[in-house]
Amino acid sequence: QLSIQTAMLATALGAMIYGPVVAIPAAVISDTVGFMIYPTGDYFLPFVLTEIASTMFYALFLYRAKVTPTRVILSRFCICLFVNVFLQTPLMMLYYKYMMGGAPYILTVPKIIKNLFMFPIESVILTIFLAFMQPILYRMKLIYNPEANLKFGKKQLALLGVLFVFGCGCVTGYLFYHYD
């Protein structure tokens, strides 16, 4: 599961442009349609709560606000911690208990490690993506911030660089680690 979900980019962009009122129903629809297109087991309705919570965090940090690298990184951190670890872990336990009939407790630690390792990489990708999209969205009159450039200070560039190198190093180490 060490993969970057491109839906993260669309969810963040939608929440930044339209806010939670439009982005939450879009997240519910995209989760359901995404399952129909790429079915990966049984559909478990409570998983839609993770999409709603992720969208809420993106909207909280990015909608009608001056988007800064710090806001983007904090939104991603809150999603990794509160949604992917604290919310999704009990949902996975319910899923495995009721849908698979097994004990899911072994999945908790790898999921926490995965989120810890992928957070820096996803933060960098999301920050770069939004920095690229902001001037386009401003010209299209989808956002109304005249300072629609996501500008990086030296400290923020250094933080993003360190986070990216740390995340890549952790993922590389994780990939070469062999379970006994």
C-alpha positions in Angstrom: 0.0 0.0 0.0 2.9 2.3 -0.4 1.3 4.2 -3.2 0.3 7.8 -3.8 -3.4 8.2 -4.5 -4.0 10.8 -7.1 -7.5 11.2 -5.8 -5.8 13.2 -3.0 -5.0 15.9 -5.6 -8.6 16.1 -6.9 -10.1 16.2 -3.4 -7.8 18.9 -2.2 -8.4 21.0 -5.3 -12.2 20.6 -5.1 -12.2 21.5 -1.4 -10.0 24.5 -2.1 -12.3 25.8 -4.9 -15.8 24.9 -3.8 -15.5 24.3 0.0 -17.1 21.6 2.0 -20.7 22.1 0.7 -19.9 20.9 -2.8 -16.7 18.9 -2.0 -18.3 16.5 0.5 -21.0 15.2 -1.9 -18.4 15.0 -4.6 -16.2 12.9 -2.3 -19.0 10.5 -1.6 -19.8 10.2 -5.3 -16.1 9.7 -6.2 -15.7 7.0 -3.5 -18.7 5.1 -4.7 -18.0 5.5 -8.4 -14.3 4.7 -7.8 -15.3 1.4 -6.2 -17.6 0.6 -9.1 -14.8 1.2 -11.6 -12.0 -0.5 -9.6 -13.7 -3.0 -7.2 -11.3 -4.3 -4.6 -13.4 -6.6 -2.5 -16.7 -5.8 -0.8 -18.1 -2.3 -0.7 -18.2 -1.1 2.9 -20.3 2.0 3.3 -18.5 3.4 6.5 -15.3 3.9 4.5 -17.1 6.9 2.9 -16.6 8.6 6.3 -12.8 8.8 5.6 -13.5 10.6 2.3 -15.8 13.0 4.0 -13.3 13.7 6.8 -10.4 14.2 4.4 -12.5 16.6 2.4 -13.4 18.5 5.6 -9.8 18.9 6.5 -8.8 20.1 3.1 -11.7 22.6 3.1 -10.8 23.7 6.6 -7.3 24.6 5.7 -7.6 25.6 2.0 -11.1 27.0 1.3 -11.2 30.9 1.2 -7.8 31.1 2.8 -4.4 32.2 1.6 -2.9 28.9 0.7 0.6 28.6 2.0 2.9 25.6 2.2 2.4 25.4 5.9 -1.4 25.1 5.4 -1.0 22.4 2.8 1.4 20.4 5.0 -0.9 20.8 8.1 -3.9 19.7 6.1 -2.0 16.6 5.0 -0.7 15.9 8.5 -4.2 16.1 10.0 -5.5 13.7 7.3 -2.7 11.2 7.9 -3.1 11.3 11.6 -6.8 11.8 12.3 -8.4 10.3 9.3 -6.0 7.6 8.1 -4.9 6.4 11.6 -7.6 7.3 14.2 -10.7 7.1 12.0 -9.8 4.5 9.4 -8.2 2.0 11.8 -11.4 1.2 13.7 -13.3 1.2 10.4 -10.8 -1.4 9.1 -11.3 -3.5 12.2 -15.1 -3.4 11.6 -14.6 -4.3 8.0 -12.4 -7.3 8.7 -14.7 -8.4 11.5 -18.0 -8.2 9.7 -17.0 -8.6 6.0 -14.0 -10.9 6.2 -14.6 -12.7 9.5 -11.0 -12.2 10.7 -9.0 -10.3 13.3 -7.5 -7.1 11.8 -5.2 -6.2 14.6 -2.1 -7.0 12.7 -2.9 -4.3 10.1 -2.8 -1.4 12.6 1.0 -1.0 13.0 1.9 -1.2 9.2 -0.9 1.3 8.5 0.6 3.8 11.0 4.1 3.2 9.6 2.8 3.7 6.0 1.2 7.0 6.9 4.3 8.2 8.7 6.5 7.3 5.7 4.2 8.6 3.0 3.1 11.9 4.7 6.3 13.9 3.6 6.1 12.6 0.1 2.4 13.4 -0.3 2.9 16.8 1.3 5.5 17.7 -1.2 3.5 16.5 -4.2 0.3 18.2 -3.0 2.2 21.5 -2.3 3.8 21.5 -5.8 0.5 20.6 -7.4 -1.4 23.4 -5.7 1.4 25.9 -6.5 1.1 25.0 -10.1 -2.8 25.1 -10.1 -3.3 28.4 -8.2 -2.4 30.8 -11.0 -4.6 28.9 -13.4 -7.5 28.8 -11.0 -7.2 32.5 -10.4 -7.2 33.3 -14.2 -10.3 31.1 -14.5 -11.9 33.1 -11.7 -12.4 30.0 -9.5 -10.4 31.4 -6.6 -10.5 35.1 -5.7 -7.2 35.7 -4.1 -5.1 38.3 -6.0 -2.0 36.8 -4.4 -2.8 33.4 -5.9 0.8 32.3 -6.0 1.8 29.7 -3.5 5.2 31.1 -2.6 7.9 29.2 -0.8 10.2 30.8 1.7 13.7 29.4 2.3 12.5 27.7 5.5 9.5 26.1 3.8 11.7 24.9 0.9 14.1 23.4 3.4 11.3 21.8 5.3 9.8 20.3 2.2 13.2 19.1 1.0 13.9 17.5 4.4 10.5 15.9 4.5 10.8 14.6 1.0 14.2 13.1 1.6 13.1 11.6 4.9 10.0 10.1 3.4 11.9 8.6 0.4 14.5 7.2 2.8 11.8 5.6 5.0 9.9 4.1 2.1 13.1 2.7 0.6 14.0 1.2 4.0 10.5 -0.2 4.4 10.6 -1.8 0.9 13.9 -3.6 1.7 12.8 -4.7 5.1 11.9 -8.4 5.1 9.3 -9.8 7.5 10.2 -13.1 9.2 
